[in-house]
Structure formats: C-alpha cells, structure tokens
Amino acid sequence: MRPRGELSRSALPLLFLPLLFLPAVVQSARQQWHLQRVPVVLPLQTDARPDPSFLSPAHLEVTSPCDPECHRAAPRPSYWDLRELLAFETLHSNGHLTETAVGIYGYDPRADTSPAYLVADAAAAPPPTKTPKAPVRRRRQIFGHDGRFSIAGRDHLLQYPFSVAVKLSTGCSGTLVGERHVLTAAHCVHDGKNYVKGAQKLRVGFLRPSQRDPSPSSSANSTNHAETALGSAYYSPPSNHKMRFQWIRAKRTHVPKGWVKGNANDIGMDYDYALLELKKPHKRRHMRLGVSPPAQRLPGRRVQFSGFDNDRRGQLVYRFCAAGEETADLLYQHCDAQPGASGSGVYARMWDRRRRRWERKVIGVFSGHQWVEQDGATKEFNVAVRLTPLKYAQICYWIRGNFVDCREG
C-alpha cells in the first residue's frame, strides 16, 4: 500500500532529482520575461440587463469545430470588433446583471502582432513544431502514459505555487491572481447563452488542513523553486494531515462578451476566461499575470498548471508538457488532464530583469479538451486561452480598478 504522502505516479528516486534539476535551470537561465507597453481597455458605460435564469448545468467540457488551421484562416478582428468582444458582463451575487462597453486605446489592429510576439532574429528562430497527433480517442484527455502528479502532503499543498490553485463550486478550477481575485474559464460559469446553475451563489474552495496543527515547516520552501526540474517530481513524506476545502463566496463575476453569444462555439475558445471577485481577501500569495510569449520563448517550450481533476477527487493535480501549435489567441498542447482541471491558470517561470529574480506568471487559462472531426477522423487537442496584450489589459483592469497599473505586461 502506497504511503499517504507519496505521489500517485511513481516517485523518482531522490538521488536523481539534482540531475533532473540542473538542465532545466541552465536552459531557463536564457529565458526572460519580455516587458512591453500594453494597450488600455477602459470601461465606458454600464447598463443593467435582465437577470439571468441560471437553468443550465455547468459543462466541464467544451467542444469546437474550429482547429488551429481554422483559427489562422479567420479574418483579423477590426477595432470595432474588438470593442464588442472585450465588452463584458458582470454578474453580481444578488443575481443582478450589468453589461459594460469598453474603449481601446494605444492599440493598432493593423499591426501583425504585439512586440512581445516578435522574435529578435526570425531567421535564427526555430520553426514552430507541430503537436504530434494523438491516437484516435473520444472524450479522453490523457495522451499515452498518464503524466499527471497528485500533489500530496500539507507542506507542498500550502506552499506557493500550488497554494494559488482553487476549486470552484461549479466543478472547475481557478487561480489566485489578486488579493481577492480568481481567474478561471468562462464556461465554468456561463454556457455561451446563459449563466449556469450555481453561478449566482458561486463559491471558491481553498484546501486547508482539517485539524489545527503547526504551520508548514521551512523545509518546504524548496517547493518554491523545484518544479523547473521535471516539471517537477515532488516527493512528499508520509503525512496524516487530511485536507478539506474552505469556501469563500464570489461577489462579482466578469465575463467578456466574446464568450457571451448565441452559441459558445461560434469562434471556438478564444474568449473562454472569466474573473471572480471574492467577498473577502483570501490572505494567500497570488500569482501575477503576464502577457503570453510565443511558445518558442518558454523555458523548454513547456507549459504547466495545477487543478482539481474529477478523476482524483479532493486532490490537487500538477502536470507539464511541451507547447504545441499556437494561434494569436490559443495554445494547443497535450498536457494530460480530465474535466475539473479546466479554468486552471497556465503559467511559466522566467527571469524578471526588473525585479532581478525568477518569477512565475499566469500566461493563459486552460480551457479544456477539443476534438475536431475532419474527413471522418478525429483530431484531439488540449487548449489554453492565451493572455494577449488586450486580454491582459482587460483582466488587469478588473483586478486593479485602474489602467495606470496595467500598462506593462
């Protein structure tokens, strides 16, 4: 019988951990956050809307008929299109709904891309790698061998970065991105047509010890640096501490109008993100936002995230994998996941020159599994919504309440 503190996946011998850690650090040392001036997304006018009905159950899986080639072929949205897509609804805890129009400043829609997406030497940059095709499976989110790790042990679960992962009462996951703010997927609260059951009384769950005991030991601080080594292989000593969820109600929920439309699958998952404002501060360290860099700039071209997969109830599950194809709004990969993990914050760890330290930043939101029927065959992806400069500006404003603190991402 496996000790309670071990990982569900076979823990690697501790002797090999230093060998796994060193190459990742050497490679990551060349990767830095590229700070840039981002546009301003400013609320202009807010109007009341009819109260939602909250009839539909939350769907933890999202399908879309649009694959990467389909997204690349889509016409570039105009300035006026973007204003409509970035307008947003706010659901209040009393059930009232408002809609806010926005203005966009400092953004040129004619530009091919943001400076953060430009490569210094395009000729020297390696061509984007295609995501290998997975075997044909339906409604599966595990590709080959299950590469997920269940994070066990109170010291690890309460330690950053794992402590930023939270669970939503609708069944999804989320990430702490402010003193009282949680970033998640829009489909966790809205099905594209209306708000789902439970959205009005939405709660956010934090894993905490079920009994009073001493605070985590300082030896757990190593977890703050270790997941660059494997992604990482965590070994937790056996522990008798049981964890439970402590819940905090959401005060407001912001959803972009790019997701709220006649059919949630009209343009795929491009705007599948939402921000929750809690009724009180959570008193935990949160993870800062960052503009999503191109995949080739990520350390090891790798993404990682933690969430509460439904097949491992009550457990926080961590995974990492290589980023695959990408569009301006989406990042495709084959990170193993199950329903319940959607809404998790996808993050990277790179060097911050201004602060002179390594820093993790949320660069996307895990949307879920996507399969597309093409010529009778099924192509499968796991998809994350990238935080583009405009999305970064919008979410940052929701958190900060002003644009001055959101000009650099």
C-alpha positions, -999 to 999 in steps of 0.1 A, spaced: 0 0 0 14 34 -10 21 58 19 -4 86 20 22 113 14 35 98 -19 27 109 -54 1 88 -73 26 85 -101 57 66 -90 81 90 -73 115 91 -89 145 82 -66 156 113 -47 191 106 -59 182 116 -94 165 149 -86 196 170 -87 204 156 -122 169 165 -133 170 199 -118 203 212 -133 195 210 -171 162 228 -165 179 256 -146 206 260 -173 181 262 -200 157 285 -181 186 309 -174 183 322 -210 146 329 -208 134 363 -196 101 380 -193 97 404 -221 81 435 -207 62 457 -231 38 486 -232 3 471 -234 -29 489 -247 -56 503 -224 -90 487 -222 -112 512 -204 -149 508 -193 -171 535 -208 -207 528 -199 -225 503 -178 -261 493 -183 -285 470 -164 -295 438 -182 -323 413 -174 -315 389 -145 -302 355 -157 -322 324 -152 -294 300 -141 -311 270 -157 -283 250 -174 -258 228 -155 -222 236 -159 -204 217 -187 -168 209 -179 -160 200 -214 -161 225 -244 -161 214 -280 -154 235 -311 -154 227 -348 -125 251 -354 -90 237 -353 -57 256 -355 -58 260 -393 -94 273 -390 -84 299 -364 -54 311 -385 -77 315 -416 -102 336 -396 -102 373 -405 -84 396 -382 -109 414 -360 -113 451 -366 -110 478 -338 -148 478 -336 -150 440 -335 -125 440 -306 -146 466 -287 -176 443 -290 -156 412 -280 -139 429 -250 -172 445 -237 -181 424 -207 -209 413 -184 -208 414 -146 -229 390 -126 -234 402 -90 -241 380 -60 -276 393 -57 -284 379 -92 -284 413 -110 -265 415 -143 -249 445 -160 -231 450 -193 -202 474 -198 -190 488 -231 -152 495 -234 -129 517 -253 -95 505 -266 -65 529 -266 -29 525 -277 -37 495 -299 -32 492 -337 -53 464 -351 -34 467 -384 -2 456 -368 6 419 -374 13 413 -337 24 428 -304 61 434 -298 60 406 -272 54 382 -300 82 393 -322 114 372 -323 146 391 -323 161 371 -351 133 355 -371 158 337 -393 175 321 -364 143 312 -346 134 275 -349 102 268 -368 72 260 -347 68 223 -340 37 205 -348 19 188 -320 21 151 -326 -12 135 -335 -27 116 -307 -43 82 -312 -80 84 -320 -99 85 -288 -132 101 -279 -138 121 -248 -103 113 -234 -79 139 -222 -50 115 -214 -24 111 -242 -5 79 -239 10 74 -204 -7 95 -177 19 121 -168 0 139 -140 12 142 -104 -10 143 -74 5 168 -50 4 152 -16 15 164 18 3 195 36 36 213 33 35 212 -5 -2 219 -9 0 251 12 32 262 -5 34 286 -35 29 279 -64 4 251 -55 -14 272 -30 -27 295 -58 -49 267 -72 -85 268 -61 -117 248 -68 -150 263 -80 -183 251 -67 -194 245 -103 -167 219 -106 -139 237 -123 -105 250 -111 -91 285 -108 -60 305 -100 -55 333 -74 -43 364 -94 -51 391 -68 -58 396 -31 -94 387 -37 -95 377 -74 -96 343 -91 -90 337 -129 -109 308 -144 -126 297 -176 -158 314 -188 -175 281 -195 -173 273 -158 -200 300 -151 -216 306 -185 -225 282 -213 -224 309 -240 -262 316 -238 -268 320 -201 -253 316 -166 -252 281 -153 -267 267 -122 -247 277 -92 -232 308 -108 -252 332 -87 -241 316 -54 -206 307 -67 -181 297 -41 -143 292 -43 -127 264 -23 -92 266 -7 -75 234 5 -67 237 42 -58 212 70 -88 197 86 -73 200 120 -52 225 140 -15 218 137 18 237 133 23 258 102 43 243 73 79 237 80 105 259 64 120 228 47 90 230 23 104 262 8 123 241 -17 90 235 -35 90 272 -45 119 265 -68 118 229 -77 91 224 -104 115 235 -131 133 202 -126 110 176 -141 82 200 -141 85 187 -113 89 154 -94 76 160 -60 81 136 -32 62 143 0 70 123 31 41 103 46 16 126 63 -15 120 84 -29 155 78 -62 155 60 -71 184 38 -105 199 33 -120 228 13 -128 261 30 -152 281 8 -155 318 1 -184 333 -18 -179 353 -50 -191 389 -50 -188 396 -87 -181 376 -119 -168 393 -151 -172 375 -184 -161 390 -218 -188 394 -245 -166 375 -268 -178 344 -249 -214 355 -243 -230 350 -277 -257 330 -294 -236 298 -295 -205 294 -273 -187 276 -301 -191 303 -328 -154 312 -326 -141 284 -305 -124 291 -272 -107 325 -278 -126 343 -250 -130 314 -226 -119 333 -195 -136 349 -165 -126 368 -134 -142 363 -100 -140 388 -72 -143 373 -37 -163 388 -9 -133 389 13 -95 386 9 -81 351 7 -48 360 26 -27 338 3 1 347 -20 -12 351 -56 4 348 -90 9 378 -112 -4 380 -147 19 381 -178 14 386 -215 17 352 -231 50 349 -250 54 328 -281 59 291 -273 95 291 -285 103 316 -258 91 294 -230 117 275 -210 120 242 -226 90 252 -247 70 240 -218 37 249 -200 25 238 -166 -6 241 -145 -23 226 -114 -60 219 -110 -86 196 -94 -92 168 -120 -125 150 -114 -110 115 -115 -88 124 -85 -113 139 -61 -100 161 -34 -65 160 -48 -45 188 -65 -31 175 -97 0 191 -114 12 185 -149 36 199 -175 42 193 -212 56 208 -243 36 235 -260 25 226 -295 8 246 -322 -4 282 -314 -25 309 -328 -28 345 -317 -54 336 -290 -49 299 -283 -21 275 -273 -25 238 -282 -8 211 -262 -12 175 -250 -9 181 -212 -28 152 -196 -60 165 -179 -95 155 -170 -127 175 -166 -124 196 -135 -90 209 -145 -105 235 -169 -101 270 -156 -66 263 -142 -40 291 -148 -13 281 -172 20 296 -161 57 298 -169 87 307 -147 113 330 -162 138 356 -151 124 391 -144 152 416 -151 135 445 -134 129 426 -101 161 406 -106 145 373 -96 128 343 -111 91 348 -113 61 327 -123 33 345 -142 0 333 -154 0 334 -192 -32 316 -201 -63 297 -189 -67 260 -195 -100 258 -215 -102 220 -219 -103 192 -244 -111 199 -280 -117 174 -307 -125 182 -343 -140 159 -369 -120 162 -402 -126 138 -431 -141 112 -408 -111 113 -384 -108 129 -350 -81 153 -342 -76 160 -305 -60 188 -285 -60 203 -251 -64 240 -254 -54 270 -233 -65 306 -239 -35 329 -242 -34 362 -223 -28 385 -253 -19 422 -245 -56 432 -248 -68 404 -226 -41 412 -201 -51 448 -201 -88 439 -195 -82 414 -167 -57 436 -150 -82 465 -150 -108 442 -135 -83 434 -107 -67 469 -102 -96 491 -110 -74 515 -130 -53 513 -161 -22 531 -148 -10 499 -130 -17 478 -161 5 494 -188 33 469 -187 28 432 -191 
